[in-house]
Amino acid sequence: MPVLSDEDRRFLAELFRQRQWMMYRTVFPMLQNPWDTEDVIQSVAVKLTDKLPLLRSLEGPRLTAYLAAACRNTALNHRRETQRRAEYPYSEELGCPGQSLAAQNLLPEMEDRFLALRQAWKGLDQRSQYLLRARYLERKFFAEIAACLGMQPKSARMALTRARRKARDLVMAALARLEAE
């Protein structure tokens, strides 16, 4: 986060004072939780500190639309992250997630999924493996991936989408084979 001058702080404070209700009305219907809504608006404020020159250049409806889009996108990301966390409960009683899964008798199902993933990985071509590994394990940006493959970042994004589809199809086929056994 950049160090803000007094002028920048005043600008942001005035911007949020004028548009806070619009931002709240944009986020709250998506999350239905006032605390999460406030968290998202605070996150937007932090993210927008990097965009001060752009914010100063926008006026009226364009500025409002930009803020609404930033709020909407941040709210969607927040909702996705909350759903992801809810899928993997942590048992405080048992002390670790592995024990929690064993207690719920989910380990055999997870072993099947892992086996299906291994089989699917072997069925992918090297390019698809590279794309998935670079993006999700190495956390590379599309520009980096594209540079390694000699393509445009948009093409790398589309290639990754296709690789994900291939991997999903292979995993589903492997799971179906395992269930049939």
C-alpha positions in Angstrom: 0.0 0.0 0.0 1.5 3.3 -1.0 2.1 6.1 1.5 -0.6 8.7 0.9 -0.1 12.5 1.1 -2.5 14.6 3.1 -4.2 15.7 -0.2 -4.7 12.1 -1.3 -6.2 11.2 2.1 -8.6 14.1 1.9 -9.5 13.1 -1.7 -10.3 9.5 -0.7 -12.1 10.5 2.5 -14.3 12.9 0.5 -14.9 10.3 -2.2 -16.0 7.7 0.3 -18.1 10.2 2.2 -20.0 11.1 -0.9 -20.4 7.5 -2.3 -20.5 5.3 0.8 -24.2 4.6 0.6 -24.0 3.8 -3.1 -21.2 1.3 -2.3 -23.2 -0.2 0.6 -26.3 -0.5 -1.6 -24.2 -2.3 -4.3 -22.5 -4.8 -1.9 -25.2 -5.6 0.7 -27.7 -7.3 -1.6 -24.9 -9.6 -2.7 -23.7 -10.6 0.8 -26.8 -10.1 3.0 -24.5 -9.5 5.9 -23.7 -6.0 7.2 -20.3 -7.0 8.7 -19.2 -8.6 5.5 -20.4 -5.6 3.6 -18.3 -3.3 5.7 -15.3 -5.6 5.2 -15.7 -5.5 1.5 -16.0 -1.7 1.4 -12.9 -1.4 3.5 -11.1 -3.8 1.1 -12.2 -1.6 -1.8 -10.8 1.4 -0.1 -7.5 -0.2 0.3 -7.4 -1.4 -3.3 -8.3 2.0 -4.6 -5.3 3.7 -3.0 -3.3 2.3 -5.9 -5.7 3.8 -8.4 -5.7 7.5 -7.2 -4.6 9.0 -10.6 -7.4 7.1 -12.3 -10.0 8.1 -9.7 -9.0 11.7 -10.1 -9.4 11.6 -13.8 -12.9 10.1 -13.7 -16.0 12.2 -13.1 -19.7 11.8 -12.4 -21.3 8.7 -13.7 -18.0 7.1 -14.9 -16.6 7.4 -11.4 -19.8 6.0 -9.9 -19.7 3.1 -12.4 -16.1 2.4 -11.6 -16.7 2.3 -7.9 -19.7 0.1 -8.3 -17.8 -2.4 -10.4 -14.9 -2.4 -7.9 -17.4 -3.1 -5.1 -19.3 -5.8 -7.1 -16.1 -7.6 -8.0 -14.7 -7.5 -4.5 -18.0 -8.7 -3.1 -18.0 -11.6 -5.5 -14.4 -12.5 -4.6 -15.3 -12.3 -0.9 -18.4 -14.6 -1.4 -16.3 -17.1 -3.3 -13.6 -17.1 -0.6 -16.3 -17.5 2.1 -17.8 -20.5 0.3 -14.4 -22.1 -0.2 -13.7 -21.8 3.6 -17.1 -23.3 4.4 -16.4 -26.4 2.3 -13.4 -27.4 4.5 -14.5 -27.3 8.1 -11.9 -27.4 10.9 -12.7 -29.4 13.9 -11.4 -27.8 17.1 -12.3 -30.8 19.1 -10.1 -33.2 17.2 -7.3 -30.7 16.6 -6.5 -31.2 12.9 -8.5 -31.4 9.7 -7.2 -34.9 8.9 -8.7 -36.3 12.1 -11.9 -34.5 11.3 -12.1 -36.2 7.9 -11.3 -39.6 9.4 -14.1 -39.1 12.0 -16.5 -38.3 9.3 -15.4 -41.3 7.3 -14.5 -39.2 4.3 -10.9 -40.4 3.8 -11.8 -43.3 1.4 -13.7 -40.8 -0.8 -10.7 -38.4 -0.7 -8.4 -41.2 -1.6 -10.5 -42.0 -4.6 -10.5 -38.4 -5.7 -6.7 -38.2 -5.3 -6.3 -41.4 -7.3 -8.6 -40.0 -10.0 -6.5 -36.8 -10.1 -3.3 -38.7 -10.5 -4.8 -40.7 -13.4 -6.1 -37.6 -15.0 -2.7 -35.8 -14.6 -1.0 -38.6 -16.5 -3.6 -38.3 -19.3 -2.9 -34.6 -19.9 -0.4 -33.4 -22.5 2.7 -31.6 -21.3 1.4 -28.2 -22.3 -1.8 -28.6 -20.3 0.3 -29.9 -17.3 2.5 -26.9 -17.6 -0.4 -24.4 -17.7 -2.1 -25.9 -14.7 1.1 -26.2 -12.7 2.3 -22.7 -13.5 -1.0 -21.0 -12.7 -2.1 -22.9 -9.6 1.0 -24.3 -8.0 3.6 -21.8 -9.0 1.0 -18.9 -9.0 2.4 -17.3 -12.1 0.6 -14.5 -13.8 -0.8 -14.9 -17.3 1.9 -12.6 -18.7 4.6 -14.9 -17.4 2.9 -18.0 -18.6 2.4 -16.4 -22.0 6.0 -15.4 -22.3 7.2 -18.9 -21.5 4.9 -20.3 -24.2 5.4 -17.6 -26.8 1.8 -16.3 -26.9 -0.3 -13.4 -25.8 -1.7 -13.3 -22.2 -5.3 -13.6 -23.5 -4.3 -16.8 -25.4 -2.6 -18.2 -22.3 -5.8 -17.5 -20.4 -7.9 -19.4 -23.0 -5.4 -22.2 -23.1 -5.6 -22.6 -19.3 -9.4 -22.7 -19.6 -9.1 -25.5 -22.1 -6.6 -27.3 -20.0 -8.9 -27.1 -17.0 -11.8 -28.5 -19.0 -9.6 -31.4 -20.2 -8.5 -32.1 -16.6 -12.0 -31.9 -15.3 -13.2 -34.4 -18.0 -10.4 -36.7 -17.3 -11.0 -36.6 -13.5 -14.7 -37.2 -14.0 -14.0 -40.2 -16.2 -11.5 -41.6 -13.7 -14.0 -41.2 -10.9 -16.6 -43.0 -12.9 -14.2 -45.9 -13.6 -13.3 -46.1 -9.9 -17.0 -46.1 -8.9 -17.7 -48.9 -11.4 -14.9 -51.1 -9.9 
